[in-house]
């Protein structure tokens, strides 16, 4: 069996340590580069999300007025339909034997009842838009009196 000289055996751990140091240095360099790549990718993603949000804000800015106009037109059409239905109701009640003034009064009372019911429900729904919990928290922080 041939054994290496003691000087060679002593140099081998030093070479192994140097090789490990080079490998660790290479691994650290690669890790640093990959971290930089990840940071650039995150910055690119943030920039893309910012551009997307700006584009959607532009779309919303154009869509909200259109939606409001269409909503108002839909309410006008619904009101006209309701008036036609109340007229048909009044005619039906008059044909059933009630005089015209009483038939019209009954149709008006039906319309009034519907208006009160819808107004009551709208008021209940608008209470949800009052930010009550947020206002309570702001009051606790001293932001606004409740």
Buried (B, 14 or more C-beta within 10 A) or exposed (E): EEEEEEEEEEEEEEEEEEEEEEEEEEEEEEEEEEEEEEEEEEEEEEEEEEEEEEEEEEEEEEEEEEEEEEEEEEEEEEEEEBEEEBEEBBBEBBEEEBEEEEBBBBBEEBBEEEEEEEEEEEEEEEEEEEEEEEBEEBEEEEEEEE
